[in-house]
Amino acid sequence: MSITMYQSDRQFVTPANDASLYSALGGDTSGVLRRGNHLNITVSGLQVTVDTGQAIVLGRLIEVTEPVAFTLPASATGNVVIGIDLSKANTVMGQAGQANYQVKVNQVYLAGITGDLVQEDINNGGYIYQLPIATFTTTATTATVNQNNPMLNDSGWLNMDTARTGARLWGNPSYAQYRVRDNVVFLRWRGVDVTNSVNGNQVGYVPASIRPDVDITAAGTNIDSSGNQAVTAVINEGAVLWINYSDNHRTNVHGMLSYPI
């Protein structure tokens, strides 16, 4: 048949089917759970040790049952990751259904990597996904690690599409970002010049899937040589954040707002 239902009597359900379901229920997010010692990382020289804990990575429950140690690359910067590689085969020992049956899971690992993260859609044909839980900087002999466990049902801060609007980010720090946490969208922006953007007032776009169904309005600020001026920020059903300003005060807008989805 061209249609099936996995939660039905006598049906065969694969790990991939389970992962797809759990990932969707978690908003297709990944994060570290409050289990064990929360995957706490300690450092000695170039060696890091990840303590016990659990994480869900796109619907797959991963557990560190005993501390795992490994060596970071010298004179480098990068990320400590929980990695999934579905292209690898697990090792099966014994006979299924018998007491001697065991599976060595080769499809998950902990590592320190340099370069870009690989984050394929492993619930839709991809094979590799790397979830960062810390960043690191190393010398020839020592390492500095900053742990930042991602939270489940939390996208983390992502950049709005400012290329589409032509808004300019300037200053340090400057950003135009969105975040989805527990079905609430948070927007924040700082150091945004909308003078030459579309309509002379647009900041950036959020994904259409999280746009509001009505206009959401919040107070904001523009800061320039003449001081602080109040502006109004609006995110609309077109998924674009724009600024209502006065007297051409639009060169350095700041603000934040949130709304449920």
N, C-alpha and C positions, 0 to 999 in steps of 0.2 A: 504493500500500500504506500501511497505518497504522503500519507498523514499518519502520525502515531501519537501516543500519549504515554510518557514515561512513568507517570504515577498512576499505573493501572495494574490490575491483578495479573500476576505471573509475568510481568514485563521484565525485560533485561535492561538494567540501568548501568551505564559505564561511568567511570570517574569523570570523563569529559562532560557527560550529561549533568552529573551532580554539580560540577564546578560552574557550568553555565547558569544553572538555577541559583546557586548561592551567590554568585557574582552579581546577578541581576538584583537579587534581594538586598544586596549591600550597595546598590547604586553603582556597580562596576568600579568600586574603589578598593584599595588595598591598605592594610595598616597592621600595626602591632597591637596585640591584645594585652590586657592587664592580667597576665598569667606568669607563673614562675617568677624569675628575676628580670622580666621585661626586656630580655636580650641585652642587658647592660654590658657595655664594652669597656674593658680595661686594656692598658697599654704597658708594654715593657720592651724598650728598644724599638725595633721594627715589628715586634710580634704583638698582635692583638688577640684578645680572647673574648668571645661572645658568650655570655651566660645564658642560662635556660630561659625559655619563654616560648610564646606562640605568636604567629602572624597569620593573617589571611591575605593571600595574594590572588586577586581575581577569582575568588571562590574556592581556592585551595587552602586547606588548613595545614600549616607547616609548624612543626615543633622542634625546638632544640632541647633534647632531653638531658644532655650533659654538655658542659662548656666546650666550645670548639675554638681551637687556636690555629692561627695561620699568620704568615709573614706578609707585610705590605711591601710593595716595590719601593726601592730606595730612591731618594731625590726626585720625588714625584708628588702630584696632587691627584685626588680622585675621590671615589665613593666606596664605602663599605656597603655591600649589597647582599640581599637574599636573592639568589638567582634561580630561575626555572628554565630548563632546557628540555622541551618535549621531544627533541630529535634523538635524545639518548634513550637507550633501552635499559629498563630495570633488570636486575639479576634475580632469577627465581630459583629457589632451592627446595627440594622435597616435593611432596605430592599434594595438590590442592585438596582440602578437606581432611588432611591428616595432621597429626601433631608436629611432624617435621617440616611442615610447609613454612617457608620464610621468603620475604621479598626484600632485597637490598635496593633502596630507592636511589638511583643514580641521576634522577631528573631534577634534583634540588641541590643547591650548594650555597656556601657563604664564601665571599671573596672580597679582596680589595682590588678595584679596577680603575684604570685611567681611561681618559677619553669619554666619548658620549655613551650615555646609557642606552641599552637596547630594550625597547618596550613595545614589542609586537602585540597584537590582539590575539592572545593565546586561546580565547574562546571563539575565535572566528577564523581559524586557519593558520594563525601564527605559531611559532615554536618557542621563542625566547622572550622572557620578561625579567628585568632586573629592578628590584625594589630597593632604593637607597634608604639606609637607616642611619648613616653617618657620612661625614666628609673627612678627608685626611690630608695632611701635608707632611712629607717626610724629608729628612736630610739623609746623609749616607748611613747614619746609625740610629736616628731617633724618629719618633712619629708623634704628631699632634692630631688627636681625633676629636671631632665635635659631633656628638650624637644628637639626632633629631628624629625620633621615631615617628613615622607618619601615623595618623589616626584613621581608623575605619570610618566610612561615611564622611570623608573629608577629602576634597580634591586638592587641598593646598592652594597657595596663591598662584594663579595663572594670568598671563598677560592678555588684556583686551586687544582686539585687532585695531591698532591705531594706524596701520598702513592704509587701511581702507578709508579712514577719515582724513588723513593728512595732518593729524595733530602732532605737535612736537613736544618731546620730553626733554627737559633740560634741568640742570642742577643736580646735586648729589645729596640725598637720594631723590630720584624721580621715578614715577611709575603710574600705570593705569591698569589695575588688576581686578580680577574677580575670584571668588572662592565659593564653593558649594559645600555646605556642611549640614548634615541632617535635614536635607531638603529646604535649607534656607540659603539664599544667594547673598553674598556680601560683596560690595564694590568699594574700592578705595583708589584715590588718585591724588597725585602730588606733583607739582612742578610741570603742569601741562599748559602749553601755549596753544590755544585754539584759533588764533588770529587768521591763519591761512588754511584752516581745515575746511571741510565741506560745510557750507552755509556760515562759515566763520564762527561756529559754535560747537562742533561735534568733537567729543573726546575719543570714543572708541566703541566697538561692537562686542557684545557677548554672544556666545553660541545661541542660535535660535531656539534650541531645546530648553533653555533656561530663561527665556525672555518673559517678562510679566504680561498678563493679559489686559492690564490697564496701565496708565501712566503712574509711575512712582516718583514722588518729588521729595527732595531734601535740601536743607540749607548747606551752602558751601562758602568758600572764601577765595578771593583773589588777592594776592600779595604782590604789590609792586612799589615803585619809588614813592608813590603818594600815600602808602599805608595799606591797611586792610579794608577790602570792600566786600560786602555781602553779595553773593550770587546764588542762583537757584539751579540745582542740578536735577535733570529729569532722565529717567530710563523709561523707554516706551515699548509698546508692543512690537515695534520694528527692531528691537534688540540693540538700539543705539543709545548711548549716554550722551546728552548734550547739556550745554550751559546757557542759562538765561542771565545775561549780564547787563550792565548799564555803563554809559560813558566810556565805552571801549576798554573797560577793565576786564581783560580776558587772557593776559599773557602768562599767568602763573597761578592756575586754579588748583585748589585743594579741597578734599571732602571725602565723605563716605556715606553709604546708605545700604540698606538691606531690605529684603522682601522674601516671603515664603513662596515656594513653588509647589 
